[in-house]
Amino acid sequence: MRAATLILITLLLLLQYPLWLGKGSWLKVWDLNRQVEAQQQVNQQTKMRNALLDAEVRDLKQGTAAIEERARSELGMIKRDEVFYQILEKPPVQTPSVQLPSQQTAAKQATPSLAVSAAKR
């Protein structure tokens, strides 16, 4: 009876080996599923990026609005007979520090509160 039990346990272990550690084991299937999910996320991000690039290419081919926008924002260009206004904001208030009187007058002259410049091209 003891020999039959030992044979059955050995047979059970031999049958379980391929299930857990063999070529198509549960561990390998789980790892492959994890890799598939990660690749699907990468694919989704790539599809979104491609859709944005495709829309930008179509916009550049069909209209001049995108070209004009890029010229204005990236190259700082303006149209003919257009006036460009640049508003400089007041710098943040700094804590007072000990300065010599000559440095105080130079600092007051160097920091304008609001400056507007106009250029006509």
C-alpha positions as CSV (number, residue, x, y, z in Angstrom):
1,M,0.0,0.0,0.0
2,R,2.8,2.4,0.8
3,A,4.5,1.7,-2.5
4,A,1.3,2.5,-4.4
5,T,0.9,5.8,-2.5
6,L,4.5,6.7,-3.3
7,I,4.0,5.9,-7.0
8,L,0.8,7.9,-7.2
9,I,2.5,11.0,-5.5
10,T,5.4,10.7,-7.9
11,L,3.1,10.5,-10.9
12,L,1.1,13.5,-9.6
13,L,4.4,15.5,-9.3
14,L,5.5,14.5,-12.8
15,L,2.1,15.6,-14.2
16,Q,2.3,18.9,-12.3
17,Y,5.8,19.8,-13.5
18,P,4.8,20.9,-17.0
19,L,1.9,22.9,-15.6
20,W,4.0,25.0,-13.3
21,L,7.6,24.9,-14.8
22,G,7.3,23.5,-18.3
23,K,7.3,25.2,-21.7
24,G,3.7,26.4,-21.6
25,S,3.5,26.9,-17.8
26,W,1.3,29.2,-15.8
27,L,4.3,31.4,-14.9
28,K,5.3,31.9,-18.5
29,V,1.7,32.6,-19.6
30,W,1.3,35.2,-16.8
31,D,4.6,36.9,-17.8
32,L,3.5,37.0,-21.5
33,N,0.2,38.5,-20.5
34,R,2.0,41.2,-18.5
35,Q,4.3,41.9,-21.5
36,V,1.2,42.1,-23.9
37,E,-0.5,44.6,-21.6
38,A,2.7,46.8,-21.4
39,Q,3.0,46.7,-25.2
40,Q,-0.7,47.6,-25.7
41,Q,-0.1,50.7,-23.5
42,V,2.9,51.7,-25.6
43,N,0.9,51.2,-28.8
44,Q,-1.9,53.3,-27.5
45,Q,0.5,56.2,-26.7
46,T,2.1,55.9,-30.1
47,K,-1.4,56.0,-31.8
48,M,-2.3,59.1,-29.9
49,R,1.1,60.8,-30.9
50,N,0.6,59.7,-34.5
51,A,-2.9,61.2,-34.6
52,L,-1.7,64.5,-33.3
53,L,1.1,64.6,-35.9
54,D,-1.3,63.6,-38.6
55,A,-3.6,66.4,-37.7
56,E,-0.7,68.9,-37.6
57,V,0.5,67.7,-41.0
58,R,-3.0,68.1,-42.5
59,D,-3.4,71.6,-41.0
60,L,0.0,72.6,-42.4
61,K,-0.9,71.3,-45.9
62,Q,-4.4,72.8,-46.0
63,G,-4.3,76.1,-44.3
64,T,-1.9,79.0,-43.6
65,A,-3.2,79.6,-40.0
66,A,-0.8,77.0,-38.5
67,I,2.1,78.3,-40.5
68,E,1.3,81.8,-39.3
69,E,0.9,80.7,-35.7
70,R,4.3,79.0,-35.8
71,A,6.0,82.0,-37.4
72,R,4.6,84.3,-34.7
73,S,5.3,82.1,-31.7
74,E,8.6,80.4,-32.6
75,L,10.2,83.0,-34.9
76,G,8.7,86.2,-33.5
77,M,7.5,87.4,-36.9
78,I,4.8,89.9,-37.5
79,K,2.7,90.9,-40.5
80,R,3.4,93.9,-42.7
81,D,1.9,97.1,-41.3
82,E,1.2,95.4,-38.0
83,V,2.2,97.0,-34.7
84,F,3.8,94.8,-32.1
85,Y,3.3,95.7,-28.4
86,Q,5.4,94.0,-25.7
87,I,4.4,94.5,-22.1
88,L,7.0,94.0,-19.4
89,E,5.6,93.1,-16.1
90,K,6.9,94.5,-12.8
91,P,9.6,92.3,-11.2
92,P,8.7,90.6,-7.9
93,V,9.3,92.5,-4.8
94,Q,12.5,91.5,-3.0
95,T,13.3,91.8,0.6
96,P,15.3,95.0,1.4
97,S,19.0,94.5,2.0
98,V,21.6,96.8,3.2
99,Q,22.9,98.8,0.3
100,L,25.1,101.8,-0.1
101,P,23.4,105.0,-1.2
102,S,25.0,104.9,-4.6
103,Q,23.7,101.4,-5.1
104,Q,20.1,102.4,-4.1
105,T,19.9,105.1,-6.8
106,A,21.3,102.8,-9.5
107,A,18.8,100.0,-8.5
108,K,15.9,102.5,-8.7
109,Q,16.9,103.6,-12.2
110,A,17.4,100.0,-13.5
111,T,13.9,98.5,-12.5
112,P,11.0,100.1,-14.4
113,S,7.6,99.2,-13.1
114,L,5.9,98.8,-16.5
115,A,7.3,99.3,-20.0
116,V,5.5,99.3,-23.3
117,S,7.4,99.2,-26.6
118,A,5.9,99.5,-30.1
119,A,7.6,98.5,-33.3
120,K,6.2,99.0,-36.8
121,R,7.6,96.8,-39.6
